[in-house]
Amino acid sequence: MIIDKMRRLIKHACSLPPGVRILVGVSGGPDSLTLLDGLARLGYEVIAAHYNHGLRPEAVDDASHVEAVAQRMGVRFVVNGSDVAAFASSNRMSIEEAARTQRYRFLFNQAQQMNCVAVAVGHTADDQVETVLMHFLRGAGLAGLRGMLPCSVMPEWDDHILLLRPLLNVWRAEITLYCTEHSLQPVFDLSNLDTTFFRNRLRQELIPYLQEYNPQVKDVIWRLSQTAAGDYELLAEMIQAVWQRSLLAEGSDYLVLSLSELRNMQAGLLRNVLRKAVAQLRPGLRDIDFNAIERAGSFVHSPPQTQTMDLVAGLHLYVSGDQIFLADRNSRLLLEEWPQLEPGKVMDLPVPGQLTIPNGWLLGSQVVDGSAVSIEDDPNQAWLDASCISLPLQVRTRQPGDRFRPLGMEGHSLKLSDFWINEGLPRPARNGWPLVCSQGEIVWIPGFRPAETCRVRQETRRALHLILKKRRP
Amino acid sequence: MIIDKMRRLIKHACSLPPGVRILVGVSGGPDSLTLLDGLARLGYEVIAAHYNHGLRPEAVDDASHVEAVAQRMGVRFVVNGSDVAAFASSNRMSIEEAARTQRYRFLFNQAQQMNCVAVAVGHTADDQVETVLMHFLRGAGLAGLRGMLPCSVMPEWDDHILLLRPLLNVWRAEITLYCTEHSLQPVFDLSNLDTTFFRNRLRQELIPYLQEYNPQVKDVIWRLSQTAAGDYELLAEMIQAVWQRSLLAEGSDYLVLSLSELRNMQAGLLRNVLRKAVAQLRPGLRDIDFNAIERAGSFVHSPPQTQTMDLVAGLHLYVSGDQIFLADRNSRLLLEEWPQLEPGKVMDLPVPGQLTIPNGWLLGSQVVDGSAVSIEDDPNQAWLDASCISLPLQVRTRQPGDRFRPLGMEGHSLKLSDFWINEGLPRPARNGWPLVCSQGEIVWIPGFRPAETCRVRQETRRALHLILKKRRP
């Protein structure tokens, strides 16, 4: 029965043919002994791998016991160990987290060295129920309600070797029976070793308590994991399709999506796409904050142009035309997308002539007749009354105390920082932003507005035409 | 704050414009008073409707209190009541179920009479959390994890009047505050009245207990309801699309789906389509058995032709060509899909000639030369050695003791019932199935096999060619 369940699960999840080499993590407890025995009976070439966490003195005996079992079964045995407690304290991890990290590192290293196609571990249906319940209590969507997957790839350990959990459909009670029937002698129930305090309490208190509400609750939760996995797969496929339509560009610390595509999505789809975007840039982020996703959703539907939003985990959202950017606050994306000078740098902009901005931009100037002034509202061009300007024009980055009165604004000037907040220029872009100045005063902020003081009037005879553009690549 | 939450929810869920008439269920407790007050402030034309369940003597006072509140607010008031306990016992319902039934009947009747577009009830975010948790414990997929919907139609009460739950995003704690701030005086906390023992225990014991595991558990569950609703909507849309591609025919007690479409679906999608099919034929079935859906899924992928399966709640699955039928075991579908005689009826099949089967089929016979015998394996045609047959041929339905040795079978004959079990003929089709007999013995089962005893041999000079076909419509 257990063998059949294992065969079906492996066939369904990843179709590993018999004969392939699988490294089996064997603590010596009933789950892992059953796993080793079952996989061997299914015809896989198994290798028993034991890791000594050095947390209990008798752990050395466990290792020799597992070795003896392996010998009796005629399978290879590998062992390793470390001082997990020391590793935990030097890496500021909990003991459980450290044990898990060190054990998986060992298993995947061994699997790589021994050319295994998979690492198998002994998580059972009971473990699955606990995992789903834990996700339910801590907050999870469909992805979390799936619980553990029978077959997955863990890029943190290896890009190809599979992590297999062939006992995910098997209950602990079946395993106990199996051990008796097949004369497997577990060293001791070690299944608690890698469980946290939270999980142990779940197992020993919460689940029995929930069984008072519904004696079938374990089945019910296990089934939920199955339907959630199926539904998740469908959704993931749907999301992948719209993702590909929406993604305009991506880098290690930024994504550019199509704003119009995002705006055309239903709420549920948009939420999933935003969640996927955050997950891609922050793969370590366990639970993506619900409120952050909601705020991002509102932002998509009502961002004033060039507005920006501090989202979550150091990620910013901002909009430019039909592009919506999700980027690390220090993303190099900014350095490519916007003109940036080294902060503190001052350069002359010849008139007429041009000045190269190092990261791929160009500032140009020419003198035109007052009647040639265009009235088009292009933030990358400006026309200033030449009579108000003293040459040389200088291009510099911001300085404390900078103020600015944008064209069309009445009354007093603004602090430059307030102007940028109003315009929604992402904070990380501000320090290196080039400012065109005359006698120290800002006369044009390229990409934004010229100063009111230099406005071209009816009586203007000569104007300075300034332009910001990207160099051809 | 509550007002804003209500406005947003109504706008998002069903965009009811201010001014429309809404019947508000008002028990007199804090939730329903807040609901009444809030909807009135939002500009809806509210009518307060109170139902006296006759379960507590002081309920009469509640009614007058609600009436007084309504008068003070200047809104119309309607009241009714019944002996819910008596209704419960005569309908074999729990008190809670009876109270709910009678109350909703009253609310929707009133709403119809008074031309209201919606009935509003006061379920809160706390109620929502309890509902989701209850579904989680009792077994639910994504649909159940959504909990209650802010806006829905309940065809059991009315096909158009909306059931509105504007307080679904509002916590009980906010309502308490609102009542104080707006001098609303609840009669008594009646919110427990319509809750079952199970729900009450959930509220008073389980949720506080779960808060020990995660103090934010209520928020977490509420958020799950939100994401589940969004994901469900996406899935429902996807399922609807494949449903329309797969559905070949439908009636009140049967559905015909395309087997090839079903076989091309991913497991998750197939599971949802099967669930939808069962739900359509059995709308009252609260929890569709997980195992039934799994079995149906396996059936789709491996049914021998004409195989049948007893699925769930009196529904059968069977396959014919590319059609898969889901039907009530007494569905009239059978009478249209298969040749059926009135049980007990006996008729002659002239040779050569033809016989009309009343429900749209035809049996035909002719005598052919032994060399003209086709070898094609068509269950709707048979060739018999004429020398083994005594005329007249008779067509009748089954009789006790019928046995049959199908062509190609060695050894003894089978009981007819065993033959049909082997062939998977749906049980309800068996009593009326036409059998072609000679001297009482079955020589051909139309649609299946001829008898071994009448096999055409090398030395056969003349053969009887029999055929079963559908009459043209």
Interface residues (C-beta under 8 A of the other chain):
Chain A: F136 L137 R138 G139 A140 G141 L142 L145 F198 R201 L202 L206 Y209 L210 Y213 N214 Q216 V217 D219 V220 I221 R223 L224 Q226 T227 A228 A229 G230 D231 Y232 E233 L234 L235 E237 M238 Q266 A267 G268 L269 R271 N272 F290
Chain B: F136 L137 R138 G139 A140 G141 L142 L145 F198 R201 L202 L206 Y209 L210 Y213 N214 Q216 V217 D219 V220 I221 R223 L224 Q226 T227 A228 A229 G230 D231 Y232 E233 L234 L235 E237 M238 Q266 A267 G268 L269 R271 N272 F290
